[in-house]
């Protein structure tokens, strides 16, 4: 019984070739018109529109965004921050996740295995702004045991596309 349930969920989450083509094109340019998207994916405009709406409804397409060059926008400081909690008390974890989720300078927060519990990608104006982030926010959260910072010297690859 477990096998058929697992198999059914794999089939339901499998993407059709049309879906993959749509997702690939939308990840290149989400501002493309429906007609142009249909042309690029060899679909009719109405079928294209229905498939995109279906991908949105299924949560496969989570949203659309403009990609901003942080440095050109005045956010020249970037760091990877490794955070360890003192213990995994549910209250500390919930507070940490809630507070981090509200911080605009935290672009990513990943729960990981290894030496640190969480890895953050933080972008801010300069070192002073980062120090304020640490002193006025991160170090004041309950349950923080250790914070290590790696400064980003140069971005080699930064991609938001999922390899569908």
Biotite code that builds the C-alpha atoms (Angstrom):
import biotite.structure as struc

atoms = struc.array([
    struc.Atom([0.000, 0.000, 0.000], chain_id="A", res_id=1, res_name="UNK", atom_name="CA", element="C"),
    struc.Atom([2.804, 2.446, 0.867], chain_id="A", res_id=2, res_name="UNK", atom_name="CA", element="C"),
    struc.Atom([4.428, 1.762, -2.472], chain_id="A", res_id=3, res_name="UNK", atom_name="CA", element="C"),
    struc.Atom([1.353, 2.719, -4.513], chain_id="A", res_id=4, res_name="UNK", atom_name="CA", element="C"),
    struc.Atom([0.903, 5.931, -2.486], chain_id="A", res_id=5, res_name="UNK", atom_name="CA", element="C"),
    struc.Atom([4.542, 6.838, -3.051], chain_id="A", res_id=6, res_name="UNK", atom_name="CA", element="C"),
    struc.Atom([4.250, 5.997, -6.732], chain_id="A", res_id=7, res_name="UNK", atom_name="CA", element="C"),
    struc.Atom([1.056, 8.049, -7.091], chain_id="A", res_id=8, res_name="UNK", atom_name="CA", element="C"),
    struc.Atom([2.673, 11.109, -5.526], chain_id="A", res_id=9, res_name="UNK", atom_name="CA", element="C"),
    struc.Atom([5.665, 10.829, -7.877], chain_id="A", res_id=10, res_name="UNK", atom_name="CA", element="C"),
    struc.Atom([3.342, 10.706, -10.877], chain_id="A", res_id=11, res_name="UNK", atom_name="CA", element="C"),
    struc.Atom([1.323, 13.671, -9.624], chain_id="A", res_id=12, res_name="UNK", atom_name="CA", element="C"),
    struc.Atom([4.459, 15.790, -9.149], chain_id="A", res_id=13, res_name="UNK", atom_name="CA", element="C"),
    struc.Atom([6.070, 14.795, -12.443], chain_id="A", res_id=14, res_name="UNK", atom_name="CA", element="C"),
    struc.Atom([6.192, 17.692, -14.860], chain_id="A", res_id=15, res_name="UNK", atom_name="CA", element="C"),
    struc.Atom([5.102, 17.404, -18.443], chain_id="A", res_id=16, res_name="UNK", atom_name="CA", element="C"),
    struc.Atom([7.560, 18.451, -21.162], chain_id="A", res_id=17, res_name="UNK", atom_name="CA", element="C"),
    struc.Atom([5.292, 21.455, -21.826], chain_id="A", res_id=18, res_name="UNK", atom_name="CA", element="C"),
    struc.Atom([5.547, 22.463, -18.175], chain_id="A", res_id=19, res_name="UNK", atom_name="CA", element="C"),
    struc.Atom([9.324, 22.182, -18.242], chain_id="A", res_id=20, res_name="UNK", atom_name="CA", element="C"),
    struc.Atom([9.474, 24.335, -21.368], chain_id="A", res_id=21, res_name="UNK", atom_name="CA", element="C"),
    struc.Atom([7.193, 26.928, -19.766], chain_id="A", res_id=22, res_name="UNK", atom_name="CA", element="C"),
    struc.Atom([9.192, 27.012, -16.538], chain_id="A", res_id=23, res_name="UNK", atom_name="CA", element="C"),
    struc.Atom([12.475, 27.284, -18.427], chain_id="A", res_id=24, res_name="UNK", atom_name="CA", element="C"),
    struc.Atom([11.254, 30.248, -20.467], chain_id="A", res_id=25, res_name="UNK", atom_name="CA", element="C"),
    struc.Atom([9.606, 31.994, -17.500], chain_id="A", res_id=26, res_name="UNK", atom_name="CA", element="C"),
    struc.Atom([12.799, 31.683, -15.458], chain_id="A", res_id=27, res_name="UNK", atom_name="CA", element="C"),
    struc.Atom([14.682, 33.419, -18.291], chain_id="A", res_id=28, res_name="UNK", atom_name="CA", element="C"),
    struc.Atom([12.130, 36.244, -18.522], chain_id="A", res_id=29, res_name="UNK", atom_name="CA", element="C"),
    struc.Atom([8.958, 36.294, -16.430], chain_id="A", res_id=30, res_name="UNK", atom_name="CA", element="C"),
    struc.Atom([7.797, 39.489, -18.133], chain_id="A", res_id=31, res_name="UNK", atom_name="CA", element="C"),
    struc.Atom([7.361, 37.740, -21.446], chain_id="A", res_id=32, res_name="UNK", atom_name="CA", element="C"),
    struc.Atom([3.885, 38.062, -22.956], chain_id="A", res_id=33, res_name="UNK", atom_name="CA", element="C"),
    struc.Atom([1.633, 35.019, -22.984], chain_id="A", res_id=34, res_name="UNK", atom_name="CA", element="C"),
    struc.Atom([1.688, 35.013, -26.795], chain_id="A", res_id=35, res_name="UNK", atom_name="CA", element="C"),
    struc.Atom([5.491, 35.075, -26.939], chain_id="A", res_id=36, res_name="UNK", atom_name="CA", element="C"),
    struc.Atom([5.664, 32.342, -24.290], chain_id="A", res_id=37, res_name="UNK", atom_name="CA", element="C"),
    struc.Atom([3.207, 30.240, -26.300], chain_id="A", res_id=38, res_name="UNK", atom_name="CA", element="C"),
    struc.Atom([5.266, 30.761, -29.462], chain_id="A", res_id=39, res_name="UNK", atom_name="CA", element="C"),
    struc.Atom([8.515, 29.763, -27.723], chain_id="A", res_id=40, res_name="UNK", atom_name="CA", element="C"),
    struc.Atom([6.951, 26.609, -26.276], chain_id="A", res_id=41, res_name="UNK", atom_name="CA", element="C"),
    struc.Atom([4.976, 25.615, -29.401], chain_id="A", res_id=42, res_name="UNK", atom_name="CA", element="C"),
    struc.Atom([1.601, 25.913, -27.687], chain_id="A", res_id=43, res_name="UNK", atom_name="CA", element="C"),
    struc.Atom([-1.573, 27.821, -28.399], chain_id="A", res_id=44, res_name="UNK", atom_name="CA", element="C"),
    struc.Atom([-1.969, 31.005, -26.358], chain_id="A", res_id=45, res_name="UNK", atom_name="CA", element="C"),
    struc.Atom([-5.005, 29.647, -24.491], chain_id="A", res_id=46, res_name="UNK", atom_name="CA", element="C"),
    struc.Atom([-3.303, 26.323, -23.652], chain_id="A", res_id=47, res_name="UNK", atom_name="CA", element="C"),
    struc.Atom([-0.204, 28.214, -22.517], chain_id="A", res_id=48, res_name="UNK", atom_name="CA", element="C"),
    struc.Atom([-2.263, 30.476, -20.257], chain_id="A", res_id=49, res_name="UNK", atom_name="CA", element="C"),
    struc.Atom([-4.084, 27.473, -18.725], chain_id="A", res_id=50, res_name="UNK", atom_name="CA", element="C"),
    struc.Atom([-0.809, 25.564, -18.086], chain_id="A", res_id=51, res_name="UNK", atom_name="CA", element="C"),
    struc.Atom([0.826, 28.594, -16.425], chain_id="A", res_id=52, res_name="UNK", atom_name="CA", element="C"),
    struc.Atom([-2.247, 29.134, -14.212], chain_id="A", res_id=53, res_name="UNK", atom_name="CA", element="C"),
    struc.Atom([-2.177, 25.427, -13.333], chain_id="A", res_id=54, res_name="UNK", atom_name="CA", element="C"),
    struc.Atom([1.519, 25.645, -12.364], chain_id="A", res_id=55, res_name="UNK", atom_name="CA", element="C"),
    struc.Atom([0.724, 28.673, -10.201], chain_id="A", res_id=56, res_name="UNK", atom_name="CA", element="C"),
    struc.Atom([-2.254, 26.951, -8.543], chain_id="A", res_id=57, res_name="UNK", atom_name="CA", element="C"),
    struc.Atom([-0.117, 23.875, -7.797], chain_id="A", res_id=58, res_name="UNK", atom_name="CA", element="C"),
    struc.Atom([2.479, 26.097, -6.110], chain_id="A", res_id=59, res_name="UNK", atom_name="CA", element="C"),
    struc.Atom([5.194, 25.114, -8.583], chain_id="A", res_id=60, res_name="UNK", atom_name="CA", element="C"),
    struc.Atom([5.380, 28.751, -9.650], chain_id="A", res_id=61, res_name="UNK", atom_name="CA", element="C"),
    struc.Atom([5.594, 30.519, -6.289], chain_id="A", res_id=62, res_name="UNK", atom_name="CA", element="C"),
    struc.Atom([5.714, 34.064, -7.648], chain_id="A", res_id=63, res_name="UNK", atom_name="CA", element="C"),
    struc.Atom([7.472, 36.463, -9.981], chain_id="A", res_id=64, res_name="UNK", atom_name="CA", element="C"),
    struc.Atom([10.285, 38.854, -9.151], chain_id="A", res_id=65, res_name="UNK", atom_name="CA", element="C"),
    struc.Atom([12.704, 41.437, -10.475], chain_id="A", res_id=66, res_name="UNK", atom_name="CA", element="C"),
    struc.Atom([16.360, 40.520, -9.957], chain_id="A", res_id=67, res_name="UNK", atom_name="CA", element="C"),
    struc.Atom([18.197, 43.469, -8.431], chain_id="A", res_id=68, res_name="UNK", atom_name="CA", element="C"),
    struc.Atom([21.956, 43.989, -8.523], chain_id="A", res_id=69, res_name="UNK", atom_name="CA", element="C"),
    struc.Atom([22.628, 44.541, -4.799], chain_id="A", res_id=70, res_name="UNK", atom_name="CA", element="C"),
    struc.Atom([25.895, 46.414, -5.293], chain_id="A", res_id=71, res_name="UNK", atom_name="CA", element="C"),
    struc.Atom([24.408, 48.826, -7.847], chain_id="A", res_id=72, res_name="UNK", atom_name="CA", element="C"),
    struc.Atom([21.507, 49.365, -5.431], chain_id="A", res_id=73, res_name="UNK", atom_name="CA", element="C"),
    struc.Atom([23.951, 50.505, -2.722], chain_id="A", res_id=74, res_name="UNK", atom_name="CA", element="C"),
    struc.Atom([24.191, 47.200, -0.863], chain_id="A", res_id=75, res_name="UNK", atom_name="CA", element="C"),
    struc.Atom([27.885, 46.479, -1.275], chain_id="A", res_id=76, res_name="UNK", atom_name="CA", element="C"),
    struc.Atom([28.396, 44.268, 1.789], chain_id="A", res_id=77, res_name="UNK", atom_name="CA", element="C"),
    struc.Atom([27.588, 40.568, 1.541], chain_id="A", res_id=78, res_name="UNK", atom_name="CA", element="C"),
    struc.Atom([28.290, 37.772, 4.008], chain_id="A", res_id=79, res_name="UNK", atom_name="CA", element="C"),
    struc.Atom([27.515, 34.154, 4.700], chain_id="A", res_id=80, res_name="UNK", atom_name="CA", element="C"),
    struc.Atom([26.691, 33.832, 8.401], chain_id="A", res_id=81, res_name="UNK", atom_name="CA", element="C"),
    struc.Atom([26.897, 30.489, 10.207], chain_id="A", res_id=82, res_name="UNK", atom_name="CA", element="C"),
    struc.Atom([24.648, 30.384, 13.276], chain_id="A", res_id=83, res_name="UNK", atom_name="CA", element="C"),
    struc.Atom([24.577, 27.711, 15.977], chain_id="A", res_id=84, res_name="UNK", atom_name="CA", element="C"),
    struc.Atom([21.938, 27.597, 18.671], chain_id="A", res_id=85, res_name="UNK", atom_name="CA", element="C"),
    struc.Atom([22.741, 26.677, 22.285], chain_id="A", res_id=86, res_name="UNK", atom_name="CA", element="C"),
    struc.Atom([20.232, 23.856, 22.136], chain_id="A", res_id=87, res_name="UNK", atom_name="CA", element="C"),
    struc.Atom([17.288, 23.042, 19.992], chain_id="A", res_id=88, res_name="UNK", atom_name="CA", element="C"),
    struc.Atom([14.657, 24.264, 22.412], chain_id="A", res_id=89, res_name="UNK", atom_name="CA", element="C"),
    struc.Atom([11.449, 24.646, 20.364], chain_id="A", res_id=90, res_name="UNK", atom_name="CA", element="C"),
    struc.Atom([10.940, 28.217, 21.637], chain_id="A", res_id=91, res_name="UNK", atom_name="CA", element="C"),
    struc.Atom([14.456, 29.273, 20.593], chain_id="A", res_id=92, res_name="UNK", atom_name="CA", element="C"),
    struc.Atom([14.068, 27.690, 17.172], chain_id="A", res_id=93, res_name="UNK", atom_name="CA", element="C"),
    struc.Atom([10.631, 29.245, 16.595], chain_id="A", res_id=94, res_name="UNK", atom_name="CA", element="C"),
    struc.Atom([11.845, 32.673, 17.737], chain_id="A", res_id=95, res_name="UNK", atom_name="CA", element="C"),
    struc.Atom([14.967, 32.455, 15.574], chain_id="A", res_id=96, res_name="UNK", atom_name="CA", element="C"),
    struc.Atom([13.009, 31.459, 12.463], chain_id="A", res_id=97, res_name="UNK", atom_name="CA", element="C"),
    struc.Atom([10.328, 34.093, 13.030], chain_id="A", res_id=98, res_name="UNK", atom_name="CA", element="C"),
    struc.Atom([12.802, 36.917, 13.661], chain_id="A", res_id=99, res_name="UNK", atom_name="CA", element="C"),
    struc.Atom([15.140, 35.986, 10.795], chain_id="A", res_id=100, res_name="UNK", atom_name="CA", element="C"),
    struc.Atom([12.196, 35.720, 8.408], chain_id="A", res_id=101, res_name="UNK", atom_name="CA", element="C"),
    struc.Atom([11.308, 39.363, 9.092], chain_id="A", res_id=102, res_name="UNK", atom_name="CA", element="C"),
    struc.Atom([14.784, 40.762, 8.379], chain_id="A", res_id=103, res_name="UNK", atom_name="CA", element="C"),
    struc.Atom([15.109, 42.265, 4.916], chain_id="A", res_id=104, res_name="UNK", atom_name="CA", element="C"),
    struc.Atom([18.892, 41.991, 4.845], chain_id="A", res_id=105, res_name="UNK", atom_name="CA", element="C"),
    struc.Atom([18.661, 38.204, 5.267], chain_id="A", res_id=106, res_name="UNK", atom_name="CA", element="C"),
    struc.Atom([18.122, 36.946, 1.730], chain_id="A", res_id=107, res_name="UNK", atom_name="CA", element="C"),
    struc.Atom([18.376, 33.259, 2.557], chain_id="A", res_id=108, res_name="UNK", atom_name="CA", element="C"),
    struc.Atom([18.195, 31.161, 5.703], chain_id="A", res_id=109, res_name="UNK", atom_name="CA", element="C"),
    struc.Atom([18.994, 27.490, 5.377], chain_id="A", res_id=110, res_name="UNK", atom_name="CA", element="C"),
    struc.Atom([18.786, 24.875, 8.125], chain_id="A", res_id=111, res_name="UNK", atom_name="CA", element="C"),
    struc.Atom([21.792, 22.621, 7.564], chain_id="A", res_id=112, res_name="UNK", atom_name="CA", element="C"),
    struc.Atom([23.761, 19.718, 8.888], chain_id="A", res_id=113, res_name="UNK", atom_name="CA", element="C"),
    struc.Atom([27.356, 20.177, 9.981], chain_id="A", res_id=114, res_name="UNK", atom_name="CA", element="C"),
    struc.Atom([29.018, 22.609, 12.342], chain_id="A", res_id=115, res_name="UNK", atom_name="CA", element="C"),
    struc.Atom([26.324, 25.301, 12.135], chain_id="A", res_id=116, res_name="UNK", atom_name="CA", element="C"),
    struc.Atom([22.570, 24.903, 12.492], chain_id="A", res_id=117, res_name="UNK", atom_name="CA", element="C"),
    struc.Atom([21.734, 27.695, 10.041], chain_id="A", res_id=118, res_name="UNK", atom_name="CA", element="C"),
    struc.Atom([23.450, 29.478, 7.192], chain_id="A", res_id=119, res_name="UNK", atom_name="CA", element="C"),
    struc.Atom([22.301, 32.990, 6.318], chain_id="A", res_id=120, res_name="UNK", atom_name="CA", element="C"),
    struc.Atom([23.071, 35.053, 3.266], chain_id="A", res_id=121, res_name="UNK", atom_name="CA", element="C"),
    struc.Atom([23.085, 38.653, 4.437], chain_id="A", res_id=122, res_name="UNK", atom_name="CA", element="C"),
    struc.Atom([23.340, 41.743, 2.242], chain_id="A", res_id=123, res_name="UNK", atom_name="CA", element="C"),
    struc.Atom([23.557, 45.289, 3.591], chain_id="A", res_id=124, res_name="UNK", atom_name="CA", element="C"),
    struc.Atom([25.012, 48.687, 2.827], chain_id="A", res_id=125, res_name="UNK", atom_name="CA", element="C"),
    struc.Atom([28.429, 48.353, 4.468], chain_id="A", res_id=126, res_name="UNK", atom_name="CA", element="C"),
    struc.Atom([30.381, 46.860, 7.366], chain_id="A", res_id=127, res_name="UNK", atom_name="CA", element="C"),
    struc.Atom([28.827, 49.315, 9.819], chain_id="A", res_id=128, res_name="UNK", atom_name="CA", element="C"),
    struc.Atom([25.330, 48.201, 8.837], chain_id="A", res_id=129, res_name="UNK", atom_name="CA", element="C"),
    struc.Atom([26.411, 44.572, 9.223], chain_id="A", res_id=130, res_name="UNK", atom_name="CA", element="C"),
    struc.Atom([27.849, 45.256, 12.684], chain_id="A", res_id=131, res_name="UNK", atom_name="CA", element="C"),
    struc.Atom([24.537, 46.876, 13.657], chain_id="A", res_id=132, res_name="UNK", atom_name="CA", element="C"),
    struc.Atom([22.703, 43.790, 12.348], chain_id="A", res_id=133, res_name="UNK", atom_name="CA", element="C"),
    struc.Atom([24.887, 41.615, 14.592], chain_id="A", res_id=134, res_name="UNK", atom_name="CA", element="C"),
    struc.Atom([24.917, 43.804, 17.712], chain_id="A", res_id=135, res_name="UNK", atom_name="CA", element="C"),
    struc.Atom([21.366, 45.125, 17.651], chain_id="A", res_id=136, res_name="UNK", atom_name="CA", element="C"),
    struc.Atom([19.631, 42.047, 16.327], chain_id="A", res_id=137, res_name="UNK", atom_name="CA", element="C"),
    struc.Atom([21.341, 38.684, 15.939], chain_id="A", res_id=138, res_name="UNK", atom_name="CA", element="C"),
    struc.Atom([23.333, 38.650, 19.196], chain_id="A", res_id=139, res_name="UNK", atom_name="CA", element="C"),
    struc.Atom([20.170, 39.625, 21.102], chain_id="A", res_id=140, res_name="UNK", atom_name="CA", element="C"),
    struc.Atom([18.146, 36.611, 19.982], chain_id="A", res_id=141, res_name="UNK", atom_name="CA", element="C"),
    struc.Atom([17.677, 33.970, 22.684], chain_id="A", res_id=142, res_name="UNK", atom_name="CA", element="C"),
    struc.Atom([19.546, 30.718, 22.241], chain_id="A", res_id=143, res_name="UNK", atom_name="CA", element="C"),
    struc.Atom([22.351, 31.954, 19.980], chain_id="A", res_id=144, res_name="UNK", atom_name="CA", element="C"),
    struc.Atom([25.502, 30.015, 20.858], chain_id="A", res_id=145, res_name="UNK", atom_name="CA", element="C"),
    struc.Atom([27.889, 30.904, 18.068], chain_id="A", res_id=146, res_name="UNK", atom_name="CA", element="C"),
    struc.Atom([28.004, 33.147, 15.016], chain_id="A", res_id=147, res_name="UNK", atom_name="CA", element="C"),
    struc.Atom([30.731, 32.979, 12.378], chain_id="A", res_id=148, res_name="UNK", atom_name="CA", element="C"),
    struc.Atom([30.916, 35.277, 9.391], chain_id="A", res_id=149, res_name="UNK", atom_name="CA", element="C"),
    struc.Atom([32.457, 34.660, 5.992], chain_id="A", res_id=150, res_name="UNK", atom_name="CA", element="C"),
    struc.Atom([32.724, 37.816, 3.907], chain_id="A", res_id=151, res_name="UNK", atom_name="CA", element="C"),
    struc.Atom([31.804, 37.422, 0.254], chain_id="A", res_id=152, res_name="UNK", atom_name="CA", element="C"),
    struc.Atom([34.735, 38.731, -1.764], chain_id="A", res_id=153, res_name="UNK", atom_name="CA", element="C"),
    struc.Atom([33.278, 38.116, -5.211], chain_id="A", res_id=154, res_name="UNK", atom_name="CA", element="C"),
    struc.Atom([30.160, 36.495, -6.608], chain_id="A", res_id=155, res_name="UNK", atom_name="CA", element="C"),
    struc.Atom([31.190, 33.783, -9.034], chain_id="A", res_id=156, res_name="UNK", atom_name="CA", element="C"),
    struc.Atom([27.723, 32.412, -9.728], chain_id="A", res_id=157, res_name="UNK", atom_name="CA", element="C"),
    struc.Atom([24.397, 33.678, -8.459], chain_id="A", res_id=158, res_name="UNK", atom_name="CA", element="C"),
    struc.Atom([21.441, 32.063, -10.166], chain_id="A", res_id=159, res_name="UNK", atom_name="CA", element="C"),
    struc.Atom([17.804, 31.876, -9.202], chain_id="A", res_id=160, res_name="UNK", atom_name="CA", element="C"),
    struc.Atom([16.785, 29.381, -11.887], chain_id="A", res_id=161, res_name="UNK", atom_name="CA", element="C"),
    struc.Atom([15.798, 25.884, -10.820], chain_id="A", res_id=162, res_name="UNK", atom_name="CA", element="C"),
    struc.Atom([17.155, 23.230, -13.210], chain_id="A", res_id=163, res_name="UNK", atom_name="CA", element="C"),
    struc.Atom([13.836, 21.707, -14.318], chain_id="A", res_id=164, res_name="UNK", atom_name="CA", element="C"),
])
